[in-house]
Amino acid sequence: MENHGLFINGAFVPAESGESFESINPFSGESIGRYARAGRPDVEKAVSAARKAFDEGPWPRLSREERSRVLGQIAERIEVHAKELTALELTDAGGTIRKIKTDIWLCGKQMGYFAQLALRDLDAPLAELERPGFSRNWLVREPIGVCAQIIPWNFPLMMAVWKIGLALAAGNTVVLKPAEETPDTAMALARLLQETDLPPGVVNIVTGFGEEAGEPLATHPGVDKVAFTGSTEIGKLIMRSAADTMKKVTLECGGKSANIILEDADLAMAVDGALYGAFYHAGQCCTAGSRILVQESVQDKFLEAFLAKASAIRLGDPADKATDMGPLISRKQQERVLGYIEAGKKEGARCAVGGGIPEEPTLAKGFFVEPTVFVDVDNAMTIAQEEIFGPVVCVIPFKTPQEAVQIANDTIYGLAGAVWSRDEKRAMNLARQLRAGTVWINEYHLTSEKAPFGGFKQSGLGRELGLEGLKEYTELKHIHVDDLGQRDKKFWYDTVLAPEQSPASS
């Protein structure tokens, strides 16, 4: 079994404590490797390396073209090693081969886009202050500094690429902590970074647990920004911990997204879209359409088709191309999801499909939960309000589009949502009323590295991806350049020194 060190200052090193932990294959339940268990001293080393690389190293001072070139090298390395990365993530994260092959392909594509984004000149004249012969004014964007980045386990390599790519494109340095459940592809990425011209210390990766590595990283005084993707509860803790040093914070947290199906929707397409929205990656997706809102006039017809297709979803070995849905990430997550299913039943919702662990002996070692559909759901129920992060969906009826909007917005979250209708104007009207960062019309889950991504309310702060995501990794500075050139024209100086006393008047 391979032992993996921490990646600090361009080299792999053991944890100061000498301790390590296992990463478990969620399908087989077997260990796939041991990883160094970082603690506070290791975080200190990683932040110091990133701090020195930012304060004294070349990376923030390189031209945009040179940073773009290095990011292009990283993209090329991901593309060349796509097969290896796919195999690693397949055993580490439990996603199906169909999902993960696409994810890894997207990672190379996204890093390539970040390389192009690095070329963008974000400096601009401040047009509102344009006064010829008086002054010139500029808005300048500069890198923030050392960025702590904490990512989840559902899209391990992609989350690393999103975080690292944008931070580097803006000229920052990074300390990344992958989820303890899925460290494998992050460390593989570290090995690929060694094959590029990225200077040592610009990217550092520490594996370990939240309390031991994540907390000291988020609170470290040498860190200038924290970027976090994960649960709302942990996001709140990070926000509080950042207050002492007033760090910049971007948070991409939980969701309880509403998938609204109007009576004039193409029901065949909406059924498949709702299945994809709810059960993609076993529901372990922050944008999961975990509340399906169906207009009463088409509810029976929708449910007939939806329940039949949900029942036909094939659970199995993620490496098998015939598998539709793999296991959850861990035994702990499996138990959590099963707990929510029991809560739904106790509160009066009817479990129409699934609701338990599959009985097939070949799946016994994996952390599986059946695709589960609840009907007769009130939006106030626990299963309709809390993020389950598993293959559990609630179907909720509504009478009018305005009632659908009210139900959709009746949650602490605001990450995503969707509207299905043949009337685009009508769908757009509803989309504008949804309090969510991304809304799809007649589609679900599609994101682009070119479009900003993030949430309203307790789904987070700030945005990732696109030009807006790049700006989140910059500080904004105003530079004023005098064009008067003569003391006697600067009458405001006289508020401190009277004209007859001024050296300029003598």
N, C-alpha and C positions, 0 to 999 in steps of 0.2 A: 504494500500500500504506500502510495507516494505521500511524502510530507512536504507541505508548502510553507514557505516563509512569508514574512511581510515584505512589501516592496517600498523601500525607503531610500531616497537619494540615488535612484537608479540601480539599486542592487537588492537582492533577496536576502533577508536576515531573519534569524529566529526571534521570537518574543523574548523580552528581558526575563520573564518568569520561566521560560523554557516550556510553558504549557501549550497544549494544542487541543483542538476539538475535532470531532468527526462531522463530515457532511454525509447525509443519508439520501440514498436513492428512494424517492417517494413511491415508486412502483414495486421495487423488490424489498424495501426495508433494509437493504444492506449498505454498509459503509463504502463510500467511493474515494475517500481520501482524508488526510488529516491536515488541519490548517492551524497556523500559529495563532494563539489566543492573545490578542493585543490588550494591553492595559495602559494605564496612565503614562508610564515611562516611555512606552512605544509611541503613543500619540504625541508626546513631547518631542521625540526625535523626528517624527514625520512632519509636524508643524514647523519645527526649526529648519528642516531641509527645505520646505516650501517657502518659508519666510526668507531664507537666504537666497533662494533662487529668484524670488520676486524683488527683494531689495538690492541685490548685488549682481544677479545673473543677467544673461542677455535676453531672456524670453520677452519681458515686457517692453524691451527697447528695440526689438527686431522690427523691421518693416512689415507692413501688412502682407506684402508679397511673400516674405520669408516664412511668416507664421502659416500662411495658407499652404505653402509648399510642404511643410512638415505635417500639417493636418491631412494633406493629400496622401502623404506616405502612410499615415495610420489607416486611412480608408483603404488604401491598396493592400496593406497587410491583412486587414479584416477580410477582404475579398479573396485573397490568395489562400487564407486559412479557413475559409467558410465551412468546409467539410469537417475539419477538426473541431471548430467551435460549435457546430451543430451537434456533434456526438457528445461533447462535454455537457452542453446545456440540456440535452435530451435526458441524460441520467441524473442531472443535478436538480432540474426544475419541474419535471413531470409533465411538461407540455407535449402535445402530440407532434410527431415528426412533420406533419403538414404545417402546423403553426410555427415550429421552431425554424424550419428551413426558411420560411418567409421572414421571420424575425431577424435572422442572421444576415440574409440578403439586404434587408432594410437597414441594418446597422452600417454596412459598408456604404450604402446610398446616402444615409443621413450624415455620416462623417464627411463624405464628399461634399455635401451641401454646406456643412459648417466650414469646410475649407474655402468654399466660394464666399461664404458670409464674412469670413475673416478679411476679405478684400474691401469690404464696405467702408467708406470714409464716413464716419458718424459725426465729424465736425461740420458745423454750418454757421454762416453768419446769422446774427440776430436781427432779422429784417426790421422789427418794430423799433429798433434803436438806430437805424440807418440815418445819419445826418452828415452828408458830405462836408468835409473841412472841419468837422467838429470831433468825431471819434469813429472808430470802427469797433464792433462788438462781435464776439464769437462765442458760440456754445461748443464746448469741447468735451468729448467723452473719453475717460481714461479708465484703465482696468482698476477694479476695486482692490485687489491684493490677493491674500490667501483665502481660498474658498474651501470650506468644509462641505462635503457632499455625502449624504446618507441616503441609500437607495433600498428599495424593497426586493422581494423575491419573485414577483410574478413575471417580470421581464428583465432578467438579470443583466445580460449584456446590453440590451437596448437602453435601459435606464443609466448604465454607466456611460454609454456613448452620448446620450442626451446631456448628461451633466458635464462630463469632461470636455466634450466637443465645443460647447458654447463658451465655457469658461476659458479654454485655451484660445479660441478665436478672438476673444476680447483682450487677451494678453495676461490673464491671471495664472496663478499657480494653484495646485489642488491637493487636498488630502481626501481620498474617497474611502468610505466604509461601506462595503457591500453587505447585504443581509447575511446573517450567520447561516441561514438555510441554504444559500446559493452563492458560495464564494468562487466557484470553479472558473467561470468564464471571465470574471474580473481579473483573476490572477493570470489567466491565459492572455488577456489583453495587456497586462503588465509585461509579459514576455515579448509580446509583439512590439511594444513601445521601445524595448531595447534594440530592436532592429531598425529604428528610425533615427533621425537627427535631433530628436527631442532632448534638450539638455537635462542632466540629472537634477532631481529635486522638483521639477516642474509638475510631475504627477507622482503622488505617493499613494499606496493602497494598503490599508490596514484591515485585517480580518478579525472578527471578534464579536462580542455581544454588546448590546446597547448600553447597559449600565457601566461596563468596564472600558469600552472604547468610544461608543457614540456620545455618551454624556461628557466625558472630558474633551472630546473633539468639539462639540457644540459650544462648550463654555470657555474654551481656551482663549486667553487674551490676545494671542498672536493670530487669531482667525478674524478676518474682516467680514466674511459673509458665510451664512449657512444656507444651503439648498437641501431641502428634504422632500422625499416622496414616501408616503406611508399613511398610517392611521391619523385621524384627527386628534386623538388623545395624545399621541406622541408629538404631533405638530404643535399642540398647545404648550407642552413642556419645553420644546425647543424655543418657542416664541418667548416664554418667560425667561429661560436661561440666557437668551441673547440680550435681554434688556439691560443687564448690568454693564455691558460694554457697548450697548447700542449698535450691535452688529446688524448689517443688512440681512434680511431673511426673505427667502421665497419658499413657500410651502405648497405642495400638491398633495392634498389629503383625501378624505373619504368621499363617497358618493352614494346616493340612493336615487338613481336616475329614473325618470318617468318616460316610458315609451308609449306615446298617445296614438291610438288607432281610431280615426274618424270613420263614420259610416260610409263615406264615399271612397275609402281607400281601396287599392287593389289588394284584396284579402290574401290571395295566394302569395304575393310578394311580401305583404306585411307579416304573415305567419312565419315565413322563412327569416325575415329580418328580426322578428321578435325572438326566434330560436337562437339566432346568431348573437343578438344583443344580450340574452340571458345566460347562455350556456357556453359561449366562447371561453376557452381555457378554464372550463369548469366553474365559470362565474367569478374567477379570481382576477377581476379586472375592475379598476376604480370607476370606469364609466359604464359598468354593466347595467343593462336595462332591467333592473330587478323589480321594477313595478310596471306592469303592463296595464295601461288604462284603455279600456275598450268601450266604445259607445254602445249603449244597451241594445240598440236596434240590430246590431250585428254580432253581439256577444256570443250567442249560441253557435252561430256558424263559425266564428273565429275559434272558439274553444274546441269544437269538434275536430278541426284540422290541427290545431296547436297541440292538443293532448295526444293525438295519435302520433304526431311526429316526435314529440318529447319522449314518448314511450319507446320509440324506435332508435334513440341515440345509443350508439354502441360504445360501451366502456371496454377498455382493454389495455394492452401493452402499448405505451406511447410510441415505440419504435415500429409498430405495425401500421401501415398506411390505411388499413381498414378501420382503425380506431378513431372514433369521433371525439371521445372525451377521456382524458387521462385522470390520474389521481389528484387529490389535493396535495399541498406541499408537505404536510407533516401530520403526524398523529394528533398533535395538539389542535391543528386547524380542523381536522376531521371531527374531533370531539366538539369543538366550538360550533361547527355548522349543525351537527346533530342536535346540539342543545337548542339552537334556534328553531329547528324543526319541531321539537317537542313543545317549545314555547308557543309556536303558532297553533298547534293542535289544542293546547290548553286554553288559549284565548278565543277559540271558537272557529278558527279558519278550517276549511276542509281540504285535506291533502288529496288531490285528484290523481296525481301521478307521483311515483317514487316515495321518498320519505325515509329511506333507510340505507343500509350497506348492501351492496350486491352479494348474492349468494354463490356466485361462480367460484369454485375452488382456485382457479388460476388467478383470481384477483385478491385472494385472501391476505396476502402480505402487503398489498398496497393500501394507500390511504384514500379509498374511494367512498364517495357518497353518490347515490343515484340522482339523476336529474329529477328535481322535485318541483311540482306546480301546486300552489295553493289557490283555491277559489273561495268565494264567500268571505273575502278579506275586507276589513275596514281599515282605512288609511291610518287610524290611530293605533293599530296593533303594533307590537314590537317588531314583527317580521316586516312590516311596511315602513318602519321608521329607522331602524338601525341597519348599518352596513353589515351584511352577513359574510360576504366574500367567499361565496361557494355557489353550487348549482341549485339555487333556490329562488323561485320567482313568485310574485304575488300578482294575481289578475284581479283588477278592480274596475267595476263598471262605472260609467258616468252617463248623464242624460244629455247635457249640452256642452259645447266647446268651452264655455266659461267655467263650468264646473270642473272640467278636465284641468284647466289652468290652475284653479284653486287647489285641487288635490295635488297636482304636480309640484306646486310651490310650497305646500304644507310639509316642510321638512327643514332640518337645520342645514342640509347640504344643497349644493348648487353647482355640480360639476358638469353634467351633461344631460341630454334629453333628446327626444325625437318626436316628429309628427309625421303621420302617414295619411295622405290625402291625394286625390287626383286634382284638387283645386289648389294650385300653388299659391295664389293670393291668400286664400283662407289659411293654408298651412303657414305661410310667412307671418300672418297676423298673430297666430298662436305662438310661433317661434319667438317673436319679439317680446311676448309677455312672459316667457319662461325665464326664471331667475337662474340661469345656468351659463357656464363659460363656453360650452359648445352645444349647438343644437343641429341635428341632422333632419333633413326633410326627405322622406322615402329612402332612408339609408340608416346604417348604424355602425358605430365603432371606427369608421375611417378617420384617421388623423394624418396629417402631413407635417414633415419637418419644416415646411415653409409657413405654416399657420400657427399663431399663438395658441397655447394650451394651458388651461388653468380653470379655477373655479370661483364662484360667488360664495358668499356666506362662509360656513365652516368647512367648505371644500378647499380653502387655501388662500394664499396671498401671492400676487405676482403672476407672471406667465413664463412658460418654457416654450422653446422652439420659435422659429421665425425671427424676424428682425426685432420684435418686441422681447423675445427671449434673450437675444444678444445684449440688448440694452440693460437687462436686469443684472448683467455682469459688469456694468460700468458705473462710474461716478460722473456726475454732470458738473462741469465747471464753466463759469462765465469769465471770459477774458476781455477786458476793456483796453483799447489802444488809443491813446491821445493823438489827435491830428491837428490840434490848435498850434502847439509848438511854441507858444509865447506866454510868459507869466502874466502880462497885463491883460490878457484876454480871459484869464481864469479868475473872475471877480469873486467866486465863492471862497477863495483862499482868504479874502478879507474878513471873513467871519471870525477868524482866529487872530489875524495880525492886521491892524489898521493900515490903510494904504500909505499914510505918511511914515509909518514905522517899517514898512516892508523894504527889504534890501533891493527889491526890484524897482522901487520908486525913487531910490537915492541916486 
